């Protein structure tokens, strides 16, 4: 059955702020304490979704989470009314406020790992929410993420949902940001490429400056849960030197689509073995490896512009569109490389540039904002229909953002009980717009 790739972007939440929470993410740390504009951030993300939907790409929307996360604060010993809890946190543990108020679930590349039905033993699409246990502000996401995914992909005949992996360092899982699927046609069995930063056991090279968040053990567990064919599963080590340079996820240094892998020269620890293993899994389908030389684009430029944190999308003519942030156009070296890439007349035929400044300042580009899900037509019909981007949904969501989002938010504002009320009111309306039912703790209480 014919299949295609759909991208489900995370809608930026009303508490989007620059708390500087992600050690190892250079942009996040460099912009700590800046005043954010949640309204602009959400509208920028919606504009990208709409533009890609208008071009015929299948585009879905995933909602933000309830923030501030009062349930987590109560688990940590704070009591009283919601206002009492926020005031007590602001007074006695202010560092917790940006952590429980982070809008980081907008980066749905970290939401889960997804294996399409063509790759799995039971021929269903499998989802495992990422435990994201390396960072507290992200480790609290997976319960809501799991409810959202089960609401959007609800038909058990087509979709299988697993709980997040055990929440411990040994099974650190960062989701699809460290997972790429390569194939001939989307509906054919493909190679699932997992990239990890460390193994809990063994003596492999490891970064020394920044943490390696994703483990080999997590990759192996998800491959088992999803019923993947061992011959078509490749698990490889990221280059620890690039992690120390700010490449906290593999999708900051490499991106793949169909039989094309676009990556930096220094992305992988054992590049030759990885490429050989992928080609072996692809069989008769020839892997097209586009390796960007360090002499052309250094790792620092790759990190500052998020050249590789791009979306690589298949056009109807079989060639590909590369979606990049505006930072790529404003960097002379990166833009010169992209112009040369297009002139080479290879598989990448076009570059589309988007302004995602609000997300970029917190360390997330086009690829961070989307979760890729390969679907055939039957599976597509089983997805909750209200999440698909079209003219009507874009208009409703844009109006919703303008009515509910602030255009200025400082970290100190997170203690305002009115912000929590605004967030809950907005999200309650959003679940009705998307038709996903009750997925938030305040709705389930």
DOMIPA-131005 format. One record per residue: residue in three letters; x, y, z of N, C-alpha, C in turn. Coordinates in steps of 0.02 Angstrom, whole numbers, padded with zeros to 5 digits, always signed. Layout:
ALAXYZXYZXYZ/...
END
This chain:
UNK+00042-00060+00000+00000+00000+00000+00044+00063+00000/UNK+00025+00112-00040+00065+00173-00044+00067+00209+00023/UNK+00124+00236+00041+00133+00270+00104+00169+00336+00093/UNK+00167+00378+00142+00198+00445+00139+00221+00463+00209/UNK+00262+00515+00213+00283+00539+00278+00242+00600+00298/UNK+00216+00600+00358+00182+00658+00387+00226+00687+00441/UNK+00224+00753+00447+00261+00787+00501+00211+00817+00549/UNK+00219+00801+00613+00176+00828+00665+00217+00877+00706/UNK+00202+00941+00696+00240+00994+00731+00209+01009+00799/UNK+00252+01025+00846+00229+01047+00911+00210+01120+00909/UNK+00152+01136+00934+00129+01205+00938+00162+01236+01000/UNK+00196+01292+00992+00231+01324+01047+00180+01345+01100/UNK+00197+01333+01164+00151+01346+01218+00152+01417+01244/UNK+00101+01436+01284+00096+01504+01309+00150+01524+01358/UNK+00188+01476+01386+00240+01493+01434+00310+01490+01404/UNK+00315+01494+01338+00380+01496+01304+00424+01549+01336/UNK+00481+01527+01364+00526+01573+01400+00598+01552+01391/UNK+00643+01597+01408+00714+01584+01401+00746+01572+01470/UNK+00731+01513+01496+00757+01496+01562+00828+01469+01561/UNK+00855+01454+01501+00924+01428+01497+00932+01361+01531/UNK+00886+01316+01520+00883+01254+01559+00925+01197+01531/UNK+00945+01202+01468+00973+01144+01433+01049+01147+01428/UNK+01083+01123+01480+01156+01120+01479+01179+01076+01422/UNK+01223+01102+01381+01245+01067+01321+01214+01094+01258/UNK+01161+01133+01265+01128+01166+01209+01151+01239+01209/UNK+01196+01256+01163+01230+01321+01164+01181+01379+01159/UNK+01133+01374+01114+01085+01429+01105+01043+01439+01168/UNK+01022+01385+01198+00982+01390+01259+01021+01426+01314/UNK+01083+01409+01321+01123+01440+01374+01140+01513+01358/UNK+01154+01528+01295+01175+01595+01277+01119+01647+01285/UNK+01056+01626+01283+01001+01673+01286+00963+01672+01352/UNK+00995+01643+01403+00964+01639+01469+00942+01707+01494/UNK+00880+01711+01516+00855+01772+01547+00826+01823+01499/UNK+00832+01812+01434+00801+01858+01386+00725+01856+01392/UNK+00694+01911+01373+00621+01914+01372+00597+01880+01307/UNK+00550+01835+01314+00524+01798+01256+00459+01828+01232/UNK+00438+01806+01173+00374+01826+01144+00336+01763+01124/UNK+00298+01734+01171+00262+01672+01156+00216+01677+01096/UNK+00183+01734+01088+00136+01742+01032+00174+01737+00966/UNK+00229+01773+00960+00269+01771+00899+00296+01700+00887/UNK+00318+01667+00939+00346+01600+00932+00294+01552+00903/UNK+00233+01555+00930+00181+01509+00906+00161+01526+00835/UNK+00157+01590+00819+00138+01609+00750+00193+01590+00700/UNK+00257+01595+00720+00311+01574+00676+00305+01499+00661/UNK+00292+01459+00712+00284+01388+00701+00225+01371+00658/UNK+00169+01406+00669+00110+01394+00627+00122+01413+00555/UNK+00160+01467+00544+00174+01489+00475+00213+01435+00437/UNK+00261+01403+00471+00298+01349+00439+00252+01290+00423/UNK+00211+01271+00471+00164+01215+00459+00119+01230+00399/UNK+00091+01290+00398+00044+01307+00345+00079+01309+00277/UNK+00139+01337+00274+00175+01342+00210+00189+01272+00182/UNK+00208+01225+00225+00222+01158+00201+00158+01121+00182/UNK+00105+01132+00220+00040+01101+00201+00016+01128+00134/UNK+00027+01193+00122+00006+01223+00059+00043+01193+00000/UNK+00103+01167+00013+00142+01136-00041+00126+01063-00051/UNK+00078+01038-00012+00056+00969-00021+00087+00919+00026/UNK+00130+00941+00073+00158+00896+00122+00105+00882+00177/UNK+00103+00820+00201+00055+00803+00253+00080+00833+00319/UNK+00041+00876+00350+00063+00914+00407+00011+00910+00463/UNK+00032+00887+00521-00011+00885+00579+00013+00931+00634/UNK-00029+00938+00685-00015+00982+00742-00021+00942+00807/UNK+00028+00950+00851+00025+00921+00918+00021+00979+00968/UNK-00020+00973+01020-00031+01029+01066+00024+01036+01118/UNK+00031+01097+01146+00078+01106+01202+00051+01074+01266/UNK+00094+01072+01317+00075+01042+01380+00051+01095+01430/UNK+00018+01072+01482-00003+01117+01536+00059+01141+01574/UNK+00067+01207+01576+00122+01237+01613+00099+01302+01644/UNK+00123+01320+01704+00169+01281+01747+00137+01214+01768/UNK+00181+01166+01781+00159+01098+01799+00149+01095+01874/UNK+00088+01111+01896+00073+01112+01968+00075+01042+01998/UNK+00057+00992+01960+00058+00923+01986+00129+00904+02007/UNK+00178+00922+01967+00248+00907+01984+00269+00945+02047/UNK+00250+01009+02052+00267+01047+02111+00237+01017+02174/UNK+00176+00992+02169+00145+00960+02227+00181+00895+02245/UNK+00205+00860+02195+00245+00800+02208+00309+00817+02246/UNK+00332+00878+02238+00394+00901+02270+00381+00933+02338/UNK+00319+00929+02363+00306+00950+02431+00272+01016+02440/UNK+00255+01051+02386+00221+01115+02392+00146+01102+02397/UNK+00112+01141+02440+00042+01128+02454+00003+01193+02457/UNK-00064+01185+02460-00108+01243+02462-00142+01253+02395/UNK-00171+01312+02386-00202+01328+02322-00149+01334+02268/UNK-00170+01336+02206-00122+01345+02151-00081+01408+02161/UNK-00113+01463+02181-00078+01526+02192-00029+01518+02250/UNK-00049+01483+02303-00004+01472+02360+00058+01434+02338/UNK+00048+01383+02296+00104+01342+02273+00153+01386+02233/UNK+00128+01424+02186+00172+01466+02144+00209+01517+02187/UNK+00174+01548+02234+00208+01597+02277+00262+01565+02320/UNK+00248+01505+02346+00297+01471+02388+00358+01451+02346/UNK+00347+01428+02285+00404+01410+02242+00446+01471+02226/UNK+00412+01526+02209+00448+01588+02192+00489+01613+02252/UNK+00464+01601+02311+00498+01626+02371+00554+01580+02395/UNK+00543+01515+02391+00591+01468+02423+00632+01427+02374/UNK+00607+01418+02313+00643+01377+02264+00633+01405+02194/UNK+00654+01468+02182+00638+01501+02119+00666+01467+02058/UNK+00720+01428+02065+00749+01394+02007+00701+01342+01978/UNK+00653+01320+02019+00606+01270+01993+00555+01300+01945/UNK+00541+01365+01951+00487+01395+01910+00499+01388+01835/UNK+00557+01409+01809+00566+01399+01736+00568+01326+01716/UNK+00588+01282+01761+00590+01211+01744+00520+01182+01736/UNK+00474+01199+01781+00407+01171+01775+00363+01213+01729/UNK+00391+01267+01701+00353+01310+01655+00380+01307+01584/UNK+00430+01265+01572+00461+01263+01506+00411+01242+01452/UNK+00416+01273+01394+00375+01254+01336+00413+01207+01290/UNK+00461+01169+01318+00506+01128+01277+00470+01071+01241/UNK+00409+01054+01260+00373+01002+01223+00357+01023+01152/UNK+00367+01087+01136+00359+01111+01066+00406+01073+01019/UNK+00463+01049+01046+00512+01013+01005+00493+00940+01003/UNK+00446+00923+00960+00417+00856+00959+00463+00804+00928/UNK+00521+00825+00902+00570+00775+00882+00592+00735+00943/UNK+00583+00763+01002+00599+00727+01064+00538+00693+01095/UNK+00480+00700+01064+00420+00673+01095+00422+00597+01100/UNK+00447+00564+01048+00442+00491+01045+00487+00464+00990/UNK+00496+00399+00989+00524+00364+00932+00466+00328+00898/UNK+00463+00334+00832+00408+00306+00793+00436+00257+00741/UNK+00408+00197+00739+00425+00148+00688+00364+00133+00646/UNK+00368+00143+00580+00309+00132+00538+00293+00058+00530/UNK+00231+00045+00509+00207-00024+00504+00247-00067+00457/UNK+00279-00037+00407+00319-00076+00360+00379-00108+00393/UNK+00400-00082+00451+00461-00105+00484+00447-00152+00543/UNK+00386-00155+00567+00372-00189+00631+00343-00259+00620/UNK+00354-00301+00670+00333-00371+00664+00258-00378+00659/UNK+00220-00336+00695+00147-00343+00694+00113-00298+00642/UNK+00153-00263+00602+00129-00220+00549+00083-00164+00574/UNK+00099-00140+00635+00068-00080+00660+00122-00027+00670/UNK+00102+00037+00671+00148+00091+00685+00157+00096+00761/UNK+00220+00095+00784+00234+00093+00855+00262+00160+00879/UNK+00239+00181+00939+00260+00243+00971+00287+00228+01041/UNK+00346+00254+01057+00371+00253+01125+00391+00323+01145/UNK+00353+00355+01191+00373+00422+01215+00443+00420+01245/UNK+00480+00473+01234+00548+00478+01261+00546+00497+01335/UNK+00587+00464+01376+00588+00482+01447+00626+00547+01461/UNK+00672+00566+01417+00707+00630+01421+00735+00642+01491/UNK+00763+00589+01521+00779+00594+01592+00843+00632+01607/UNK+00877+00657+01556+00938+00695+01569+00924+00765+01594/UNK+00864+00791+01581+00846+00859+01602+00779+00857+01638/UNK+00776+00883+01699+00714+00881+01738+00656+00912+01701/UNK+00667+00970+01669+00611+01005+01638+00582+00965+01579/UNK+00620+00918+01552+00595+00877+01498+00572+00808+01523/UNK+00600+00786+01578+00582+00721+01605+00509+00719+01629/UNK+00479+00777+01640+00409+00779+01663+00359+00777+01604/UNK+00384+00773+01543+00341+00778+01484+00306+00713+01465/UNK+00338+00656+01474+00314+00596+01439+00244+00572+01459/UNK+00220+00583+01521+00150+00561+01534+00100+00597+01490/UNK+00106+00664+01484+00060+00700+01440+00073+00683+01367/UNK+00136+00677+01348+00152+00658+01279+00118+00592+01261/UNK+00121+00543+01306+00089+00479+01292+00014+00486+01283/UNK-00018+00527+01325-00091+00536+01318-00108+00571+01252/UNK-00068+00620+01233-00080+00655+01170-00073+00607+01111/UNK-00019+00568+01110-00009+00522+01054-00064+00469+01051/UNK-00087+00446+01108-00142+00396+01107-00207+00428+01084/UNK-00215+00493+01096-00276+00527+01074-00274+00540+00998/UNK-00216+00556+00972-00209+00571+00900-00207+00507+00859/UNK-00172+00457+00884-00165+00393+00849-00200+00339+00890/UNK-00266+00342+00889-00306+00304+00938-00325+00234+00916/UNK-00324+00219+00853-00351+00156+00828-00300+00099+00839/UNK-00316+00054+00885-00269+00000+00902-00258-00049+00846/UNK-00301-00048+00795-00289-00091+00737-00227-00068+00698/UNK-00212-00004+00702-00157+00024+00663-00098+00048+00706/UNK-00111+00065+00769-00060+00099+00809-00049+00063+00875/UNK+00015+00055+00894+00033+00024+00958+00072+00075+01000/UNK+00053+00082+01063+00083+00132+01107+00117+00097+01166/UNK+00179+00117+01178+00217+00090+01234+00229+00146+01286/UNK+00236+00128+01349+00257+00179+01398+00330+00198+01387/UNK+00349+00255+01415+00419+00275+01411+00464+00222+01445/UNK+00526+00219+01424+00574+00173+01454+00585+00191+01527/UNK+00611+00143+01568+00624+00158+01639+00663+00223+01646/UNK+00642+00263+01694+00669+00330+01702+00734+00328+01743/UNK+00787+00307+01709+00852+00304+01742+00906+00316+01690/UNK+00966+00331+01713+01020+00349+01667+01036+00295+01617/UNK+01030+00231+01637+01047+00176+01592+01004+00176+01529/UNK+00942+00200+01534+00897+00199+01477+00878+00270+01455/UNK+00926+00316+01458+00915+00384+01435+00893+00385+01362/UNK+00834+00414+01350+00804+00412+01283+00782+00482+01263/UNK+00808+00507+01207+00792+00574+01183+00746+00573+01122/UNK+00718+00514+01106+00668+00510+01054+00697+00515+00984/UNK+00655+00539+00938+00671+00538+00866+00727+00587+00848/UNK+00748+00630+00894+00805+00673+00880+00868+00633+00870/UNK+00868+00570+00892+00925+00525+00882+00906+00463+00841/UNK+00856+00472+00799+00831+00415+00759+00815+00439+00689/UNK+00837+00402+00639+00824+00418+00569+00803+00355+00533/UNK+00754+00361+00489+00734+00303+00449+00753+00315+00377/UNK+00786+00265+00347+00807+00269+00277+00774+00211+00239/UNK+00755+00225+00177+00717+00175+00139+00719+00191+00065/UNK+00688+00147+00025+00676+00163-00045+00611+00202-00050/UNK+00555+00167-00046+00489+00198-00041+00466+00195+00031/UNK+00427+00245+00052+00405+00248+00122+00369+00185+00144/UNK+00330+00155+00099+00290+00097+00118+00328+00032+00117/UNK+00392+00033+00098+00433-00027+00098+00473-00032+00163/UNK+00493-00092+00183+00535-00097+00243+00598-00053+00237/UNK+00614-00020+00291+00671+00026+00289+00723+00008+00342/UNK+00775+00047+00344+00828+00041+00394+00815+00092+00448/UNK+00810+00070+00510+00802+00116+00566+00870+00127+00598/UNK+00893+00189+00594+00960+00208+00617+00953+00244+00684/UNK+00980+00213+00736+00981+00242+00803+01051+00267+00818/UNK+01056+00328+00844+01120+00357+00863+01120+00370+00938/UNK+01173+00348+00971+01177+00357+01044+01242+00393+01062/UNK+01243+00422+01122+01301+00459+01144+01344+00422+01194/UNK+01316+00372+01226+01354+00333+01275+01320+00266+01286/UNK+01359+00220+01311+01333+00155+01332+01344+00150+01408/UNK+01295+00122+01442+01300+00116+01515+01357+00069+01534/UNK+01373+00022+01490+01427-00025+01504+01475-00025+01445/UNK+01538-00032+01458+01588-00033+01404+01635+00026+01409/UNK+01682+00029+01364+01735+00079+01366+01738+00121+01302/UNK+01681+00137+01274+01680+00177+01213+01698+00250+01228/UNK+01722+00287+01178+01737+00358+01189+01675+00395+01212/UNK+01686+00446+01254+01630+00484+01281+01648+00558+01285/UNK+01599+00602+01281+01613+00673+01287+01636+00690+01359/UNK+01671+00746+01366+01695+00765+01432+01667+00832+01455/UNK+01645+00874+01408+01620+00940+01427+01544+00940+01439/UNK+01507+00909+01394+01434+00908+01399+01410+00835+01404/UNK+01351+00825+01433+01327+00756+01442+01304+00724+01377/UNK+01316+00660+01370+01285+00620+01317+01219+00595+01343/UNK+01164+00616+01312+01098+00606+01342+01067+00539+01324/UNK+01086+00511+01267+01051+00452+01241+01096+00390+01246/UNK+01069+00335+01269+01111+00276+01279+01098+00221+01228/UNK+01148+00179+01220+01141+00121+01176+01086+00075+01201/UNK+01081+00068+01267+01031+00024+01297+00960+00047+01279/UNK+00950+00112+01275+00884+00138+01256+00868+00119+01183/UNK+00917+00125+01139+00908+00106+01069+00889+00033+01063/UNK+00925-00009+01098+00911-00081+01095+00842-00098+01121/UNK+00822-00065+01175+00756-00078+01205+00700-00059+01157/UNK+00706-00001+01125+00653+00021+01080+00649-00024+01019/UNK+00706-00046+00993+00706-00092+00937+00669-00157+00955/UNK+00679-00181+01016+00642-00240+01038+00568-00226+01045/UNK+00550-00171+01079+00480-00154+01090+00442-00148+01024/UNK+00475-00118+00974+00441-00105+00910+00443-00164+00863/UNK+00477-00218+00883+00479-00278+00841+00515-00267+00776/UNK+00573-00234+00779+00611-00218+00719+00654-00277+00697/UNK+00666-00282+00633+00709-00333+00603+00781-00315+00618/UNK+00818-00359+00650+00887-00345+00669+00930-00330+00608/UNK+00915-00360+00551+00955-00349+00491+00946-00279+00464/UNK+00891-00246+00483+00877-00179+00458+00880-00127+00515/UNK+00912-00144+00569+00920-00098+00625+00994-00083+00635/UNK+01011-00019+00633+01081+00002+00641+01085+00047+00703/UNK+01130+00030+00749+01140+00068+00810+01213+00091+00810/UNK+01224+00156+00811+01292+00183+00802+01306+00239+00851/UNK+01369+00249+00865+01392+00298+00914+01403+00366+00882/UNK+01376+00418+00914+01389+00487+00892+01461+00504+00909/UNK+01490+00550+00871+01557+00574+00885+01557+00614+00950/UNK+01592+00591+01002+01589+00628+01065+01616+00699+01060/UNK+01661+00711+01013+01690+00778+01006+01637+00829+00985/UNK+01588+00808+00944+01537+00856+00923+01485+00867+00979/UNK+01475+00817+01022+01432+00829+01080+01463+00884+01123/UNK+01529+00881+01132+01564+00932+01171+01564+01000+01136/UNK+01549+01001+01071+01545+01064+01034+01474+01091+01032/UNK+01427+01058+01067+01359+01083+01070+01308+01044+01029/UNK+01328+00986+01001+01283+00945+00962+01249+00895+01010/UNK+01199+00919+01045+01169+00881+01100+01125+00824+01075/UNK+01100+00829+01012+01062+00775+00980+01091+00763+00910/UNK+01081+00703+00884+01105+00688+00817+01073+00732+00764/UNK+01011+00755+00775+00978+00795+00723+01006+00866+00719/UNK+01057+00881+00758+01093+00944+00751+01153+00936+00704/UNK+01168+00874+00685+01227+00862+00644+01213+00815+00584/UNK+01151+00790+00579+01134+00745+00523+01058+00741+00515/UNK+01036+00731+00453+00965+00720+00439+00960+00673+00379/UNK+00910+00629+00381+00901+00582+00326+00829+00581+00302/UNK+00819+00559+00240+00753+00550+00212+00758+00503+00153/UNK+00713+00454+00151+00716+00401+00099+00787+00373+00096/UNK+00820+00377+00039+00887+00347+00034+00943+00400+00039/UNK+00928+00460+00064+00977+00514+00069+00995+00526+00142/UNK+01059+00526+00157+01084+00544+00223+01129+00605+00215/UNK+01109+00661+00245+01143+00725+00240+01175+00737+00308/UNK+01242+00739+00311+01275+00739+00376+01343+00776+00372/UNK+01365+00797+00431+01430+00830+00436+01486+00778+00439/UNK+01543+00796+00413+01601+00752+00412+01616+00722+00480/UNK+01606+00760+00534+01624+00737+00601+01565+00712+00641/UNK+01509+00695+00609+01448+00677+00646+01456+00612+00686/UNK+01489+00562+00657+01487+00495+00685+01556+00471+00707/UNK+01556+00427+00757+01619+00400+00782+01652+00355+00730/UNK+01613+00312+00699+01640+00266+00648+01597+00272+00585/UNK+01611+00324+00547+01570+00341+00489+01569+00285+00437/UNK+01626+00256+00422+01630+00205+00370+01587+00144+00388/UNK+01590+00123+00451+01551+00066+00472+01476+00082+00469/UNK+01457+00141+00492+01387+00160+00491+01360+00158+00420/UNK+01395+00189+00373+01372+00191+00304+01367+00121+00274/UNK+01415+00079+00290+01414+00010+00264+01355-00028+00293/UNK+01342-00019+00358+01286-00054+00390+01219-00031+00362/UNK+01212+00033+00350+01150+00059+00321+01141+00032+00251/UNK+01193+00032+00211+01187+00007+00142+01170-00067+00142/UNK+01198-00104+00189+01182-00175+00193+01108-00185+00208/UNK+01081-00144+00253+01010-00149+00270+00965-00128+00213/UNK+00987-00081+00172+00947-00056+00116+00945-00106+00058/UNK+00994-00150+00056+00996-00199+00002+01006-00168-00066/UNK+00959-00177-00111+00966-00152-00180+00955-00077-00186/UNK+00930-00045-00134+00921+00028-00135+00988+00061-00119/UNK+01011+00104-00164+01077+00136-00155+01071+00195-00107/UNK+01112+00193-00055+01115+00250-00008+01151+00308-00042/UNK+01121+00368-00038+01154+00428-00062+01178+00468-00002/UNK+01241+00465+00012+01271+00498+00070+01298+00566+00049/UNK+01270+00619+00076+01294+00687+00063+01333+00710+00125/UNK+01398+00707+00120+01442+00724+00176+01467+00795+00169/UNK+01454+00836+00218+01475+00906+00216+01544+00911+00248/UNK+01594+00933+00209+01663+00936+00236+01669+00990+00290/UNK+01709+00975+00340+01721+01024+00393+01754+01087+00366/UNK+01792+01079+00313+01824+01138+00282+01774+01186+00252/UNK+01716+01160+00233+01663+01203+00204+01618+01232+00258/UNK+01597+01189+00304+01554+01211+00360+01581+01179+00424/UNK+01609+01220+00467+01635+01195+00529+01579+01176+00577/UNK+01596+01138+00629+01546+01116+00677+01514+01176+00712/UNK+01554+01227+00727+01527+01287+00760+01474+01321+00716/UNK+01487+01324+00651+01437+01353+00605+01375+01309+00601/UNK+01385+01243+00601+01328+01198+00598+01284+01207+00660/UNK+01315+01217+00718+01277+01225+00780+01243+01293+00782/UNK+01277+01345+00762+01247+01412+00767+01191+01424+00717/UNK+01195+01390+00659+01144+01400+00607+01092+01344+00604/UNK+01107+01288+00635+01065+01228+00632+01053+01205+00560/UNK+01107+01206+00521+01104+01182+00452+01074+01111+00449/UNK+01096+01068+00494+01074+00998+00491+01009+00986+00530/UNK+00990+01034+00571+00926+01029+00605+00871+01054+00558/UNK+00872+01026+00499+00828+01046+00445+00781+00988+00429/UNK+00729+01005+00393+00683+00953+00369+00701+00936+00297/UNK+00708+00872+00283+00723+00848+00216+00661+00812+00192/UNK+00626+00841+00144+00559+00819+00124+00559+00799+00050/UNK+00523+00746+00034+00518+00722-00035+00464+00759-00073/UNK+00482+00789-00129+00433+00822-00173+00401+00770-00219/UNK+00347+00787-00250+00314+00740-00296+00359+00717-00353/UNK+00408+00759-00373+00451+00740-00429+00508+00694-00408/UNK+00510+00675-00344+00561+00629-00321+00623+00662-00293/UNK+00632+00726-00307+00688+00763-00277+00667+00792-00210/UNK+00712+00825-00175+00699+00842-00106+00704+00916-00092/UNK+00666+00937-00042+00665+01005-00017+00699+01005+00052/UNK+00745+01051+00062+00779+01059+00126+00751+01122+00159/UNK+00720+01113+00218+00690+01169+00255+00740+01190+00309/UNK+00763+01252+00305+00815+01277+00351+00791+01341+00385/UNK+00821+01357+00443+00805+01420+00476+00842+01478+00442/UNK+00817+01538+00453+00846+01598+00423+00919+01608+00442/UNK+00940+01580+00498+01009+01586+00520+01057+01558+00468/UNK+01036+01508+00429+01078+01480+00376+01091+01532+00321/UNK+01040+01569+00303+01048+01619+00251+01093+01676+00273/UNK+01094+01690+00338+01133+01746+00364+01205+01727+00380/UNK+01223+01664+00370+01293+01643+00379+01324+01632+00310/UNK+01375+01670+00293+01403+01669+00226+01429+01600+00206/UNK+01463+01567+00252+01492+01502+00236+01437+01449+00225/UNK+01388+01449+00268+01334+01399+00262+01294+01412+00198/UNK+01278+01476+00185+01238+01491+00126+01277+01476+00061/UNK+01342+01488+00063+01383+01471+00004+01383+01396-00008/UNK+01386+01357+00047+01383+01285+00039+01316+01264+00009/UNK+01262+01292+00034+01196+01272+00009+01187+01291-00065/UNK+01212+01349-00084+01208+01368-00155+01247+01319-00198/UNK+01305+01297-00175+01343+01247-00211+01309+01180-00214/UNK+01274+01162-00159+01238+01099-00156+01182+01098-00209/UNK+01146+01153-00215+01093+01156-00265+01122+01155-00336/UNK+01178+01188-00346+01208+01190-00412+01234+01121-00434/UNK+01248+01078-00386+01274+01011-00402+01221+00966-00432/UNK+01157+00987-00429+01102+00950-00460+01096+00879-00432/UNK+01105+00873-00367+01097+00808-00334+01025+00798-00311/UNK+01015+00754-00261+00947+00739-00239+00912+00798-00205/UNK+00950+00844-00176+00920+00903-00144+00915+00958-00196/UNK+00853+00974-00214+00841+01019-00270+00822+01090-00249/UNK+00805+01099-00185+00776+01163-00165+00788+01174-00091/UNK+00798+01237-00072+00804+01257-00002+00748+01307+00013/UNK+00712+01295+00067+00660+01342+00090+00682+01369+00158/UNK+00678+01435+00167+00703+01468+00227+00643+01494+00268/UNK+00645+01482+00333+00592+01504+00378+00621+01543+00437/UNK+00585+01593+00458+00602+01632+00518+00574+01595+00579/UNK+00618+01565+00618+00599+01530+00679+00640+01556+00738/UNK+00651+01620+00738+00698+01651+00785+00681+01634+00858/UNK+00617+01636+00876+00598+01624+00945+00618+01553+00967/UNK+00607+01504+00924+00628+01436+00939+00704+01428+00937/UNK+00735+01459+00887+00807+01453+00880+00845+01480+00940/UNK+00820+01534+00969+00853+01563+01028+00853+01516+01087/UNK+00807+01469+01088+00805+01420+01141+00836+01354+01120/UNK+00864+01351+01059+00901+01293+01038+00862+01242+00999/UNK+00811+01264+00961+00772+01216+00921+00756+01244+00852/UNK+00775+01207+00800+00761+01228+00732+00704+01190+00700/UNK+00699+01191+00634+00643+01158+00599+00635+01084+00617/UNK+00691+01048+00621+00686+00976+00634+00665+00962+00706/UNK+00685+01006+00753+00665+00996+00823+00590+01001+00830/UNK+00558+01042+00788+00488+01058+00797+00441+01005+00770/UNK+00467+00951+00740+00421+00903+00709+00439+00830+00725/UNK+00385+00791+00731+00390+00719+00739+00369+00687+00674/UNK+00410+00645+00645+00397+00614+00580+00360+00548+00590/UNK+00305+00539+00553+00265+00479+00557+00249+00456+00487/UNK+00274+00398+00467+00257+00369+00402+00190+00333+00409/UNK+00145+00349+00362+00078+00321+00364+00058+00297+00295/UNK+00020+00242+00292-00013+00226+00229-00083+00256+00231/UNK-00121+00248+00178-00186+00282+00174-00235+00258+00227/UNK-00234+00194+00244-00278+00169+00296-00260+00199+00364/UNK-00196+00203+00377-00173+00232+00440-00189+00307+00443/UNK-00180+00341+00386-00196+00412+00383-00269+00423+00400/UNK-00313+00381+00375-00384+00388+00388-00401+00376+00461/UNK-00357+00340+00497-00370+00324+00567-00344+00377+00615/UNK-00306+00426+00590-00282+00481+00632-00339+00527+00650/UNK-00341+00552+00711-00392+00600+00731-00392+00658+00682/UNK-00447+00671+00646-00445+00716+00589-00432+00789+00605/UNK-00449+00810+00666-00442+00881+00682-00371+00907+00688/UNK-00321+00862+00686-00252+00885+00694-00218+00901+00628/UNK-00251+00887+00571-00219+00899+00506-00223+00973+00487/UNK-00166+01001+00469-00162+01072+00451-00197+01084+00384/UNK-00240+01135+00383-00272+01158+00322-00290+01232+00333/UNK-00322+01262+00284-00338+01334+00289-00380+01349+00351/UNK-00430+01307+00363-00476+01320+00418-00441+01314+00486/UNK-00401+01261+00493-00366+01251+00557-00314+01306+00568/UNK-00279+01325+00516-00230+01379+00523-00264+01443+00547/UNK-00321+01459+00518-00356+01519+00538-00379+01515+00610/UNK-00406+01458+00630-00430+01450+00699-00373+01453+00749/UNK-00317+01420+00733-00261+01419+00779-00226+01487+00784/UNK-00222+01522+00728-00192+01589+00730-00234+01636+00774/UNK-00299+01632+00765-00344+01673+00807-00338+01653+00880/UNK-00334+01588+00893-00327+01562+00961-00263+01588+00994/UNK-00208+01587+00957-00145+01613+00984-00150+01687+01000/UNK-00176+01726+00955-00181+01799+00965-00224+01815+01026/UNK-00277+01776+01037-00321+01789+01093-00293+01768+01160/UNK-00251+01716+01161-00231+01686+01224-00157+01697+01244/UNK-00114+01714+01197-00043+01717+01212-00020+01788+01227/UNK+00027+01792+01273+00060+01856+01287+00114+01869+01234/UNK+00128+01933+01223+00181+01951+01175+00246+01969+01211/UNK+00247+01960+01276+00308+01973+01315+00305+01930+01378/UNK+00358+01893+01391+00360+01850+01450+00431+01847+01477/UNK+00440+01871+01537+00504+01866+01572+00501+01807+01620/UNK+00557+01781+01640+00559+01724+01686+00521+01740+01750/UNK+00526+01802+01774+00491+01821+01836+00416+01816+01830/UNK+00390+01821+01769+00317+01818+01758+00288+01749+01770/UNK+00331+01699+01773+00307+01630+01780+00274+01618+01847/UNK+00286+01661+01896+00255+01654+01962+00184+01682+01964/UNK+00162+01713+01911+00097+01746+01909+00042+01693+01904/UNK-00002+01686+01955-00056+01637+01950-00102+01649+01890/UNK-00106+01711+01866-00148+01725+01809-00121+01691+01746/UNK-00055+01683+01741-00026+01649+01684-00050+01576+01681/UNK-00052+01543+01739-00077+01474+01742-00150+01472+01719/UNK-00190+01519+01742-00261+01521+01722-00267+01532+01647/UNK-00226+01576+01620-00228+01589+01548-00210+01526+01509/UNK-00159+01491+01533-00136+01430+01499-00191+01378+01499/UNK-00223+01367+01556-00275+01315+01560-00335+01333+01517/UNK-00355+01396+01518-00411+01416+01476-00396+01404+01402/UNK-00334+01422+01382-00314+01413+01312-00313+01340+01293/UNK-00284+01298+01335-00277+01227+01318-00344+01191+01318/UNK-00388+01210+01362-00454+01179+01362-00490+01192+01296/UNK-00483+01254+01270-00513+01270+01205-00477+01233+01149/UNK-00410+01227+01155-00371+01194+01102-00391+01121+01094/UNK-00403+01086+01148-00421+01015+01141-00487+01008+01103/UNK-00531+01057+01110-00594+01055+01071-00581+01071+00998/UNK-00536+01119+00985-00519+01135+00915-00490+01074+00879/UNK-00444+01040+00913-00411+00982+00882-00451+00918+00886/UNK-00501+00917+00930-00543+00857+00936-00508+00798+00968/UNK-00464+00812+01017-00425+00757+01047-00450+00737+01116/UNK-00503+00769+01141-00528+00751+01207-00486+00778+01263/UNK-00495+00751+01323-00460+00775+01383-00392+00740+01390/UNK-00339+00779+01387-00271+00750+01392-00230+00782+01447/UNK-00254+00836+01478-00215+00873+01526-00236+00856+01598/UNK-00190+00860+01646-00208+00844+01716-00266+00885+01742/UNK-00269+00950+01724-00324+00991+01750-00391+00969+01720/UNK-00390+00938+01662-00453+00912+01632-00472+00844+01660/UNK-00422+00808+01685-00433+00740+01708-00447+00736+01783/UNK-00436+00792+01818-00444+00792+01891-00517+00778+01910/
END
